[in-house]
């Protein structure tokens, strides 16, 4: 049976869902849920996708996301692949964790989007996992009720803006909306055995069919990577930022962290999306876990030090800008 066509274009919205193989659980304990959320955040940052809502259930998950760079296939491959690798390594399993490729619906970005946010967040109550939404930890519902910076990665503003133009009313408007009666059409579409590939007004569905329903070959090398900054451009930017020569980036001393070296690995991953093995090859590091540790050090420092985060974000922007000018 042929695969369903994945329609990709800039700023497209998708509702994505995947289940465990043979309906088995994909989360076995609290740390598994936490790991998935962290990988979801990482996917958002690395692939520049905007996560508007998510809900993790014992044997499946839902995510509502937007793709400014038309790259849902690559982003979802990262999310599912990295989580599967970590889960299998932890529990000594092998092979597939999920039942196959994710299911997705291309969604029109208006009231349909709001309906999906409500459907996704209310899933745990409908499934009998909790009596109230606020007591369920593994969804983004709490993020919509919070002003904490820990939820800044969640793409809430777009959804809030459809509920109220008054920022001071955003959370109250969301709270009112989430408890309104669910549209029967939403339940019919999302709880049916076969999802439509496109969901929205007739005009939107016709536009998508007319523009994108054509056969196309699979392409595992996205245009975005071909246009990404080269290794030398990233190296040059890091050297200028830290006032060092290129040799210093590859110099190691036992027990001493080389910040510029770690930042280089992080930016190659962030800007070029090279695999850990590819980055390890450049640094002559055999274990990809060592490369992962270098990158995680930078991420952790960015979370703990806003000044450092701004410095790295500015450096990233300068590298991209210099690449665009060449």
N, C-alpha and C positions, 0 to 999 in steps of 0.2 A: 504494500500500500504506500502511495507517495506521501511525502511529508506535506503538512499544510504550509501554504505560502506565508512567509514572514514579511509583512509589509513594513518597511522602514523609511522614515523621512524625518527631517529635523523638527523637533518639538512635538513629536507624536506622543500620545498618552496610551498606556497599556495597563490592563488589569492582568496580572500574571498569577498563576497557581501551579503548584506541583505537589504530588503525593508520594508517599513512600511506596516502594515496590511491594506488590501484593497487599497494599493497605497497611503495611507495617509502620511502626513508629519511626520517625526521623529524629526525634528528640527523646533521649533516655533519662536525662537529669537536667537540673537547673543550668549547669555549666554549658550544656549543649545549646540551650536557648540563647544564653549570653554570647556564645561563640558565633552563632548565626547572625545575631544583631550586629556584632562587630564586623563580620565579613560583609554584611549589607552596607554598613557605613563605608567600609573600604571600597566596595564596589561603586558606591555613589561618588566617592572622591576620585578614584582611579579612572572611571569611565565617564565621569561628568554626567551621571544620570541623577534626576531629582526624585527622591522618594517622598511621596505625599502621604502614604498610609501603608501599614503592614499589620499582619496578624499571624502569629505562629500558633498552630494547633499541634497536638501530639503526633499526628500522621500526615500533616500537610501544612502549607503556608499560602498566604495571599500577600501580594505586593501591588500597590498602585504607583506607577512611576511615569516620568516624562523623559524623553531622550532628545536633548538639544542637538546631539551629534549623530542622530539616526543610527544607533548602535545597540539595539536591544539584544541581538543575538550574541554579540561578544560579551556584553555585560552579564547576561544570564548564564553564559558558559562559565564565566569567572565565579559567579555566586554559587552555582550548583557544584561546580568542579572543586573549588577550594573547600567548601563545606564537606563534601563527600570524602575528600582526601583526609581531612582532619578527623572526621567521624570514624572512618575505617581504621585509621592508624590508632586512634584511642581505644577502640573496642576489638582490634585484631580481626576486622572483617576485610573482605575483598570484593571487588565488583561494584555493581550499581547499588546506590542507596535509594534513588528515586525510580519511579516506574518508567521513566523515559524522558523525552523532551518535555519541557514545561508547556502548559496550556496558556494561551494569551488571547485577549480581545483588544483590538484597536478601538479606542473609545473617543468619542467626540468630547472636547473639553468644555462642556457647559454643565447643565443640570445633571447630565448623565454621570459626570465626575462626582458630583456631590452625593448622588445616590450610591455610588460605589464606596465612597468613604464610609458612609453609614453602614452599608452592608458588611464591609470588611471588619469594622470595629464592633459590630454587634454579633459577629460570628460565635464568640465563646459563650454568650448567653443562650443563643439558639441551640448550641450543641450541648448545653447543660453542664459546661465546665465551670461556670460561675453564676452567681445570682445577680451580680451587678457589674457593670463595665469597669468601674474604677478599681475593683479588687483583682482584675486580671492583669498580670504584669506584662505579658508578651504580645502587646499590641501598641500601636502609636496613639491610642486614644488618650492616654495620660499626657502625652506630649502636647495635645491640643488644648489641654486644660492647664498647662504649665507655662510660666514665663522664664523658667530656668534655662541657662545657657547650654545645659547638657543636651537640649533638644534643638539646638540651632541647626544641626545637620538636616533636620526634617523640613521638607518643603511645605510649610504650613501656610505661608502668606497668600499663595494663590487661592487656596481653598477658603481661607478666612475672607479674602476679598470678594468672593462670590456670595458670601453670607451677609456681609455688612461693609459699607464704605467707611464706617467710623471705627478706627482702630481700638478705641476704648470699649467697643461693644463686641469685639471679635470672639472672645472666649464665651461670653454670655450667648451670643448668636449661635455659636457651635453647640453649646450645651442644649439649647432649645431644639436645634435641628436634629441632633443625634437621637432624640427620644420621640420624634414624630413618627407616625405610622409609615411603615415601609411600603413602597410602591409594589403592587402585585407583579408588574412587568419585570421588575428587577429580579424578584424571586424566581419567576418563570424562566428567565434567561439564564441566570447563574446557577440554578439548581437542576437544570436539565442535563441530560447525559451528554449532549453535544453542544459546545459553545459556538456561537456565531464568530466569524473571524473579525467582523466589524460591527460596532454597535453605536447607534446615534440616529439623528434625524434622517429621513429619506435622502435629502439633498447631500448630506455627508457621505452616506453609504454609496450613492451613485457616483459621487466625485472620486471616492477611493477606488471603486470598481473600474471606472473609466481610465484612471491614471496608473493604477498599480497592478491590476489583475493580468499580468503577463508572465509567461514562463521566464525564469532567469536561472543562470547557473549559480551554484554555491560559490562564494568567494570568501576564503578564510583570511585574506589579507586586506583589511579595510583601507579605504583611501586615507582615513585619518592617520594611520600609522605611516603611510608613505609620505605624508606631508608633515610628520612630526619632526622636531628638531633633531639633528644628527648628534651622535655621541660627542664629536669634537666641539660642537656648539655648546653642549651642556658642560663639558669639561672646561672650556674657556670661561664660561660664566662662573663656575665654582672657583676656578683659580683666581679670577679677578676679585670675586667677593671676599675670598680668604687671604689674598695676597701671597699665594704660594705658586710654585711651578707644578707642572703635571706630575713629575716624579713623586712629589710629596703626597699625592692622592693615592698612590699605590704602596706607600711606605707603612709598615706595621711594626709595632713594638709590643711585646707581650705585656698585658696588663694596662696598656695605655690606649685610650680611645682616640681615634682620629676623626674629629667631627667633620672636617671637609670631605673625607673619604665616605663617611656615612651619608652625608648630604648628597654626594654625587650618586650613590646607589639609589637613594630615595627618589631623586629627580629623574634618573633614567627610567625607573619603574613608573613614576607618575606621568612623565611627559611622553615616553615612548611605549610604555606598557610592555617592555621586554619581560620575558619570563625570569624567574629567579635563577634558573640554570644558565640563561644567556648572560645575565649580569655576573654570575659567578665565573663564567668563562673569561670575561673581560678583566676581572680582578684576580684571576688565577686561584679561585676558591673552589674547592671540590664539592663541599657540602652546601646545598641550597639553603639549609637551615641557618648557616652562618650569615648568608646574604639577608635572609629574612630578619635575623636579629639586628643587623645594621640598620635596616629600614625601620624596624619597630622602635629602635632607640630614637630616631628622628621624630617619628610620629608621637611618641610619648612626650618628648621634649616640647613639641609643638602644642600638645594639649596642656602642658603644665606651665608654659612660658609664652604668653601672648606676644611679647616682643620678638622672641625667636620665630614664632609662627609668621608674624608680619614680614620678618626678614626673609624667610624662605619663600613665602608667597610672592614677595616683590622680586626676588631673584628669578623665580619661575616665570613671572610675567615678562621680565627683561629678556630672558632667553627666548621665549616665544616671539616677542616683538622683533628681536634681532634676526630670528630665522625668517620671519615674514618679510623683512626688508632685503633679504639676499636674493 
